Every structure is written in structure tokens, then in C-alpha cells.
Amino acid sequence: MPSLEIEYCHPCGFLDRALDVQAAVMRSFGGDLKSATLTVGDHGVFVVRVDDTVVFNVSEEPFDVDEIVRTVRAEL
């Protein structure tokens, strides 16, 4: 089973975004994941990974929970 990791910038106040993404993914795919973890970062990071594959990076795409869930679905 794959694992989801959400690395977010704590000093930037991205915790709420990380929790929103985690909740949306768990509602959709909770039974298909081994884990869904939050990892504290800094310097503006907000990256979502399925196993070691980056499926979302805020430095490359606008933040959209629904789009992140669709991207996770495609990776699973």
C-alpha cells in the first residue's frame, strides 16, 4: 500500500492547508493508503508525495485541494 506525505511550511502558516489536504485524501482513499503523514518544513514548502513521487508542489502549481486529490487518485 502506498503512503502519503504532506510536507508543509509551519512558519508560513500552511498547517490548515495541510490538514485540509490530508482530510480530503483520507475521505477519498483512506482505505487504500498505508499512512498519511504531515511533515513540518520551512522556506515556503508545501509538497505532497505518494511514496517518493511528488504529486503536488506549491512552487510549481496553484494550491487547489480538489486538484491535489485528483492528482493523488491518478498516482494511486
C-alpha positions in Angstrom: 0.0 0.0 0.0 1.3 3.5 -0.8 2.0 6.2 1.8 1.1 9.9 1.5 3.3 12.6 2.9 2.4 16.3 3.1 5.4 18.5 3.8 4.3 22.0 4.8 5.9 25.2 5.9 5.0 25.8 9.5 6.3 29.4 9.8 4.2 30.3 6.7 1.0 29.1 8.4 0.4 26.2 6.0 -0.8 23.8 8.7 -4.5 24.4 7.9 -3.9 23.7 4.2 -2.0 20.6 5.1 -4.9 19.4 7.3 -7.4 20.2 4.6 -5.5 18.1 2.0 -4.9 15.3 4.5 -8.7 15.1 5.4 -9.8 15.3 1.7 -7.4 12.5 0.7 -8.3 10.3 3.7 -12.0 10.7 2.9 -11.4 9.6 -0.7 -8.7 7.0 -0.3 -8.2 6.3 3.4 -8.6 2.5 2.9 -6.1 2.5 0.1 -3.2 4.1 2.0 -0.7 2.7 4.4 -0.3 6.1 6.1 -1.0 9.9 5.5 1.6 11.9 7.4 2.3 15.6 7.9 6.0 16.7 7.9 7.0 20.1 9.2 9.2 22.1 6.9 10.1 25.8 6.2 11.0 28.2 3.5 7.6 28.1 1.9 7.5 24.4 1.2 4.2 22.7 0.5 4.8 19.3 -1.2 2.5 16.3 -1.5 4.1 12.9 -2.2 2.8 9.5 -2.8 5.6 7.2 -1.7 8.6 9.1 -3.2 6.8 10.7 -6.1 5.9 14.4 -5.9 2.3 14.8 -7.0 2.0 18.5 -5.9 4.4 21.3 -5.3 3.1 24.8 -4.5 6.2 26.4 -6.1 5.0 24.9 -9.4 1.2 24.9 -9.2 -1.5 26.9 -7.6 -3.0 25.4 -4.4 -6.3 23.6 -5.1 -7.4 20.8 -2.7 -9.7 19.2 -5.4 -6.9 19.2 -7.9 -4.5 17.7 -5.4 -7.0 14.9 -4.7 -7.3 14.2 -8.4 -3.6 14.0 -8.8 -3.3 11.6 -5.8 -6.0 9.5 -7.4 -4.1 9.3 -10.7 -0.9 8.3 -8.8 -2.7 5.5 -6.8 
